[in-house]
Amino acid sequence: MTKEFPLMTETTDCFQLDRGDQRHEFDRLVLESDLPVLVEFYADWCPPCRFLHPVLQHVAEQANRPLRVVKVNVDRLPDLAIHYNIRGIPTVVLFYRGREISRTLGVKPPAEYLAMVDSLENTLT
C-alpha cells in the first residue's frame, strides 16, 4: 500500500513508494495517470531529499492545474532508478501521460518546479 503525504488538497495527490514490491503502483500512479506527475527519486539517508519534500508539497498546492507528486525511494526500488537513469538524488522528473517531459537534479526553489509544470502546456502544443 502506498503512503500518502500528510498534507493533501483537493487538487493534489501525493504518494510515497518505499517498498520493493511497489513497481506496479508506480505504473498506476505515474505511467497510467492523466494528471501531470512530479516524481522525486530520493533516499532516506539524503539530507537534501528531506528538504525537498515540503518544497514539492508547496508546488503541488500552488500549481495552476491538478498535479500528482510521487516520491520513489531509490534504495528500495532500485530497478526504477536504473530504468530512469537516475545518477544523483534528489532527482525530480515530470511525467505526463506516461512520457518523461523534463527532469532536474538537486533541490531547486519552488518557482523552478512550477515552471516545469507550466511548461507542459508549451511542450504539448
N, C-alpha and C positions, 0 to 999 in steps of 0.2 A: 504494500500500500504506500502511496506517495504521501509525503508530508506537505501540508500547506503552510506557507509562511504565516506568522501570527497576524499580520496586517492584511486584510482583504478589503477591496472595494467592489462596487457593482460593476465596474468596467475593467477589472483586472483579475487574472488568475495567476497565482504564484505557487509553484510546486518545487519540492526538493527531491531529487533522486539520489539516494545514497546507499543502495543495496545492489549487489551484483546481479540480482535476478530482475532488475527493472528495465532491461533493454526494451521490452515490449511497451512499457509506459512511455519511454522516450518517443518511440514511434507514434503512439497515440497522441501524446501531448504536443509534440513538435511537428513531426512529418505529416501527420494527418489533419493538422489544425488549419482552419480557415482564418484564424487570427494571426497577426504578426507575433513572433515568439523571439524574445531575447533569451538566449541560453548562456548561462555563466558556467564555464568549466572552472572548478575550484578544488581545493583540498583543505581539510580541517586544520592542517599544520601551517597554512599560508596566511601570515598576518594581513597582507593587502586584500586577500579574499574576504576577510572578516569586515573590512571597511567597505567593501563593495556592496554587500547585502543591503544596507539601508539606502544606498545610492540608487540601486535598481528598484527598490520599493518606491522611492520618491518618483523615479522616472515613470513607473507603471501608473502612479496616481496622476501625474501631470501630462501624460501623453494625450494627444488630440484624438485618439482613436482607441478602441478596445485593444488591449495588449496582454499577452501572457508572458510570464517570466518563469523560466525553469532553471534550477541550479543542478548541475551534474558533478558529482564527486568523482574526480579522475582516478583516485586510488581504489575506489570500489567499483567503478565502471570503466576500466582501462581500455576495453575494446572500443568504446565510443571516442575516447581521447585519441586513440590510434587512428580510427576511421576518419575523424575530422582533422587529423594532423595538428593536434594541439601540442605546441612546443614549449609553451610557458603558461603560467597561470597568475592571475586570473585572465582568461580569455573570454570575451563576450562575442557571441555570434548571433546575428539577426537572421532568422528564417522566415520565409513566407510561402505558404502552400507547399512545404516540403523542400524548398530550394534555399540554399545559403545565399543571402543577399550581400552581407558585409560582415566584417569582424574587426575587433580591436583587442589589443593586448594591454593589460595593466588597468589600474584604476584611473578613470577619467572623471571630469566634472559632469554632473547630470546633464548639462546642456549638450554635451557631445553624444550621449546615448539618445537623447531626444532627437537630435539632428539625424542620427542613424534611422530612427523610426520615421521621422518626417521625410527623409529622402526616399523612402519606399514609394511614395507617390510618383516621383520622377523616374525611378527605376522601372516601374511597371507601365509607364506610358510611352 
